[in-house]
Amino acid sequence: MSELIVNHLSKVDRVLAGLIRAAGPYRLAPDPDCQPFQVLAQAIAHQQLNGTAANTILKRFVTSVGSGAFPTPQLVLAAPVETLRAAGFSFSKIASLKDLAANTVAGVVPDCQTLMQLTDSEIIARLTEVRGIGRWTVEMLLVFHLGRPDVLPVDDFGVRNGFRLAYGLRKMPAPRALAAYGERWGPYRTAAAWYLWRAVELERRGILPEPPERVRLPRVPRVRRVIRAIKAHLKKAKRRKAVLQAAQAKKADLRKPLRLAARRARVAVTKAKSTRGRT
């Protein structure tokens, strides 16, 4: 299977082909022990902390709340805030852990067997409902625990930096532009991401190959530009509407004397007929 993936990526992208030759065989092996609640709880603990600090907090969490085993959602819901604070969690992370536990009990965050039956987009939509869980966190779950083959985490710093290094770019690629370029790697974008992570390692060792060709990322309209264009269009439409309403009002004002004269003429005719009838 890995040979099929490597051949496909090498065929559709010359730069990636050189990176693949330098990095060697594709060696991503998903963790067979997939427990979504535990994985996401650990991800919450690691947010904005280095690995050592996060692991220390998790160790206290396991000891104080789980009595030596990783706590269940029910134990997290029952745990006092003071206990979680003593383990080292901030109030924001405590709220995220409680929300994760509640959503797990409610079935929004299902077990691994149920997740396996859902599509990538369905999993992202469901799990990002949890407070503190973003798209990147779910994508890491998809890649390293569920073994999904076509995930490209374009917001990941390592993936973006690896692309910059491997493709000889001066600036970091924008996530939307990287996503558009990465369409050619489907349906094996997970492997492409894995090789981009390897590009950073090869650069540190000084053995990253030079790109055989210059690559231009596709131009993707920025969201702000699109919003500005929409606002400008609405403003122009509003201005046109105001001009039209003013013209219609002016037209109505011009017609008013004519309608008044016509009304007076009808009254005069009616009076004349009435006079003739009496005589």
N, C-alpha and C positions, 0 to 999 in steps of 0.2 A: 504493500500500500504506500509506504514512504517513497518508494522508487517512482510510482505513478505520480505522486504529488510533486516530487522534485523535477521530474521530466516536464510536467505541465507548467510549473512556474518558470523553469529555464527557457521554455519555448516562447512564452508570452512576454518575457522581460529579460533583455540582455544584461542589464545591470544586476538584477537579482540573480541571474545565472552565475555571474562572477562571484557574487557574495556566497552563493551556495557552494561553489567549488572550494572557496577558502574556509568556510565554516564546517564543511563535512556533512554527514548524513543527518537527516531530521530525527531528533531524539526527544520529542515532547511526549511524556507519558502521564496521562491524567491520574489524579489520586483516586484509587478505587473506593476509598472510604468517604463518600460524599454525604455530609449531613448539613443541609442548607442552614438550619438555625445556628449551628456551631460556627460554620464558615462565615456567616454574615455577622455574628456577634464578635468574632475575632477581627473581622474587618473594621467594625466600629471601634474596637479598642485600639487598632493601629492608626486610626485617622489622626494626622497632624502630630504623630509621635515617631521617634526612631524605634527600631525593632526591639532593642534592649528594654526600654521603658515600657513599651506595650506588653512585652512578654512578662515583665514583672507584675504589671497590673492584672493580667490574665491569670497568673499563678495565684495571686491573692484572691481573685474572683472565684477560682475553682475551689480553693481551700475554705473560704468563708461562706460561700453560697451553695456550692455543690458537695461539700464535705469530702473533697478529694477527687470527685468526678466532675466532668463538665456539666454545669447546671442545666436542668430542663427548663423549658419555657414557663412551666408552672412555678418552679422555684424562683425564677427571676421575677415573676409577677408578685410573688409573696414576699420577696426580699425587701426589707426597709431601705429607704433612700440612704440612711446613715451608713448602713452596711456597705452599700455600693460606693459611697463616697470614701469610706475607709479603705476600700480596695484601690482607690486612685482614679475612679471615673469622675468626670466633670458632670455638672447637672445636665448639660446638653446631651452627653453620651448616655446618661442614665435614662433620660426621656426616650432616646433612640432604642436602647435595650428593652425598655418596657413596651414600646410600640412594636418592636420585632417579636417579642414574646406573645403579645396579644394577637398579632396577625398570624402567628404560627398556630396558636390555639384555635383561631377562627378558620384556619385552612387557607388563608391568603398566601402564606408561605408554606407550601406543601413539603412532603418528604421527597427524597431523591427519586424514588420510583415514579412518583407522579410527575415530577419535573421532566423526567426523561421523555414523557409522552407529549410535552408541549414544545412549540416552536421557539426559536431564539427570541423573536419579537414578543411572543406571549409571556415568556419568562421575564423579560426586561420590563414589560408593562406591569406585571403583577408585583415583582419584588421592589420596584422603585416606588411603590405606594408606601413602603415603610419609611418612616422618618429616619433621615441620616443615610439612606442607601441610595446611591446614585447609579447612573448607567455604567460607569467604569467599574464599580464594585461588582455589579452583576456580570459584566463581561469577563472579569477575572474568574468568577464562578463557572461561567460557560466554558472557558478555555482550560482551566487547570483542574476542574472537578467533574464537569460533565463531558469533556472531550469533544466539544462541538467544533467541526472542521472549518467553518466559514465565518469566523469572528475577527474583525479588524478593529481593535480598540484605538481609534484615532485620537482620543484625548490623552492617551498614555504618553508620558514624557519620553520614556525609553524608546517607544516605537517611532515617535516623531524625530527624536534625536538620531536614532539609527538610520532613518530614511535620509536625513540631512547629510550624515557622514557618508553613507553608501553611495548616494547620488550626487555628491559634490556640490551641495547647495550652500549658499552663504547664510541663509536664514532658515529658521525652523518652518516647516510647512504648516499651513493652516489646516485644522482638522477637516474642514469641508473639502478642501482641495485634495488632501491625502485620501479621503474617502472616495472621491471621484476617480483619482488615479488608480486606486486599489481595486476598482471594479474588475480590472483585467485579471486579477489574481484569483477570482472566484472560480470554483467553489472551495478553494483551499487558502482562504485569507488568514486563517489561524497560523498555518505554516509560514506564510509570508511575514507575519508579525514576529514569529519566533526567530526567523533569520534576521529581522531588523534589530531585535534585541542582541543577537550575536554580533552584529556590526559594531555596536558600542564596545564589546569586549575585544574584538579584533583591532579596533582603533587604539585601545589602550596598550595592546601588545605590539602595535606598530606594523601589523601585517594586513591591514584592510586594503584590498585592491582598489586601484583607481577605476572610476566608472568608465566603461568603453565608449560611452556617448553622453552627450549633454541632454538632460531631460528637462522639459518644461511642464510644470504642473498646469492642469486645466484651470482656466479662469472661472471662479465661482463667485457670483454676486454676493457681496457682503449683506448680511441681514439689515444692518443700519441703512445701507444705501437703498435697499428695497423698500424699507419703511419710509425713508425720505421721499422716494419716488411716489409711493402710494399717497403720502400726505400732500405732495405737490399736485398730484392728479385730483385729489378731493378738493383741494383749495381752488384749483382752476375750475372744476365743475361747479363749486359753490359760487364762484365769481360769475360764471356764465349764467347760472340760475338767477342771480341778483340782477344782472343786466337784462335778462329776459323779462323778469318781473317788472323792472322799471320801464321797459319798453311797452309792456302790456298796460301798465298804469297810465303811461303817457298817451297811448292810443285810446284808452278809455276816456281820458280827459278831453281829447280832441273830439270824441264822438258825443260828449255830453251836450254841447250847444246844438248839434244837429238833432239829437233826440228831443231837446227842449223845444226847438223850432217846429219839429214835426208834431209834437203834442199840442202846441198852440194852434197850428193849422187845423188839426182835427177838431179842436174845440170851436174854432171859428166856423168851420163847415157845419158842425152840429147846430150852433146857434142860428146860422143862416137858414138851415132847413126848418128849424123850429119857428123862425119868424115867418117864413113863407107859409107854413101850415096854418098859422093863426089868421093870416090875411086871406 
